[in-house]
């Protein structure tokens, strides 16, 4: 686990939140775009379901899974949300009180 300052943690949290919102927007546009964009325009059917359904519903699931894997590997960082400065001070105070 990585040691970070409070400012670095806040920047990382904002970065992760923005990336997650971007992935949500991509999934929303994908889902709605194929659902309404192809509906009634393309008459292709697969297993009695229209092509727009296959691209919209299972397709958005695949996009979301790929997006989450990308976020986990490239954007998200494992760090403690605890305030490390506060913990260090409290440990010093405990040691000082024992002596």
C-alpha positions in Angstrom: 0.0 0.0 0.0 1.3 3.4 -1.0 1.9 6.2 1.5 0.4 9.5 0.3 -0.1 12.9 1.7 -3.6 14.2 2.3 -3.4 16.4 -0.8 -2.3 13.4 -2.9 -5.2 11.3 -1.6 -7.7 14.0 -2.4 -6.3 14.4 -6.0 -6.4 10.6 -6.4 -10.0 10.4 -5.2 -11.1 13.1 -7.6 -9.2 11.4 -10.4 -10.9 8.1 -9.7 -14.3 9.8 -9.4 -13.9 11.6 -12.8 -12.7 8.4 -14.5 -15.7 6.5 -13.1 -18.1 9.2 -14.3 -16.5 9.2 -17.8 -17.0 5.4 -17.9 -20.6 5.8 -16.8 -21.2 8.4 -19.6 -19.6 6.1 -22.2 -21.8 3.2 -21.1 -24.9 5.5 -21.1 -24.2 6.8 -24.6 -23.5 3.2 -25.9 -26.7 1.8 -24.4 -29.0 4.6 -25.5 -27.2 5.2 -28.8 -27.7 1.6 -30.0 -31.1 1.2 -28.4 -32.6 4.3 -30.1 -30.1 4.6 -33.0 -30.7 1.2 -34.5 -34.3 0.7 -33.4 -36.5 0.4 -36.5 -33.7 1.1 -38.9 -32.0 -2.3 -39.0 -34.1 -5.4 -39.4 -31.4 -7.9 -38.6 -32.4 -10.5 -35.9 -30.3 -12.9 -33.9 -32.1 -15.6 -32.0 -35.4 -13.7 -32.6 -34.1 -10.5 -31.0 -33.3 -7.4 -32.9 -29.6 -6.4 -33.5 -30.1 -3.2 -31.5 -31.0 -5.3 -28.4 -27.8 -7.4 -28.7 -25.6 -4.3 -29.1 -27.4 -2.3 -26.5 -28.0 -4.7 -23.5 -25.2 -7.3 -23.6 -23.0 -4.9 -25.4 -23.1 -2.3 -22.7 -22.3 -5.0 -20.1 -19.1 -6.0 -22.1 -18.1 -2.3 -22.4 -18.7 -1.8 -18.6 -16.6 -4.8 -17.7 -13.7 -3.8 -20.0 -13.9 -0.3 -18.7 -13.8 -1.4 -15.0 -10.8 -3.6 -15.7 -9.1 -0.7 -17.4 -9.9 1.6 -14.4 -8.6 -0.9 -11.9 -5.3 -1.4 -13.8 -4.6 2.2 -14.9 -6.5 4.7 -12.7 -7.3 3.3 -9.3 -4.5 3.2 -6.6 -4.6 1.2 -3.4 -4.1 3.6 -0.4 -5.3 4.0 3.1 -8.0 6.5 3.8 -6.8 6.9 7.4 -5.0 10.1 8.2 -1.4 8.9 8.6 -0.2 12.1 10.2 -2.8 11.7 13.0 -1.8 8.1 13.6 1.9 9.0 13.8 1.2 11.7 16.4 -1.1 9.5 18.5 1.6 6.7 18.5 4.2 9.2 19.7 1.9 10.5 22.4 1.2 6.9 23.6 5.0 6.1 23.7 5.7 9.4 25.5 3.0 8.7 28.1 4.3 5.3 28.9 7.9 6.4 29.8 
